[in-house]
């Protein structure tokens, strides 16, 4: 399976706040890796909301977590597939404005 959406950076760190990384809750980064890589860092790892559907088309080389593959076009603006309401609501709860595009 492709490593299509394992740890997605959303917001870079600044002097005022930690950066935000998103991780699928059913494919979490291991505690060992999290401790080794992020202890003492200025990054916060949050669980992503589950996508609209966990069904993947037959012969697909990817996973349902493509829903968290999005395009950040600034620290507070993302381009997101319009039907992925869970990730849109999640991003908006973090203060990130979403531009919704059809798939």
HUQUIVEN-V912282 format. One record per run of one state. SS is the DSSP state (alpha for helix, beta for strand, coil for the rest). FROM is the first residue (numbers start at 1). TO is the last residue. If there is no record, write none. Layout:
SS:FROM:TO / SS:FROM:TO
This chain:
coil:1:7 / beta:8:11 / coil:12:18 / beta:19:24 / alpha:25:27 / coil:28:30 / alpha:31:38 / coil:39:42 / beta:43:48 / coil:49:63 / alpha:64:68 / coil:69:70 / beta:71:74 / coil:75:76 / beta:77:81 / coil:82:84 / alpha:85:93 / coil:94:96 / beta:97:101 / coil:102:103
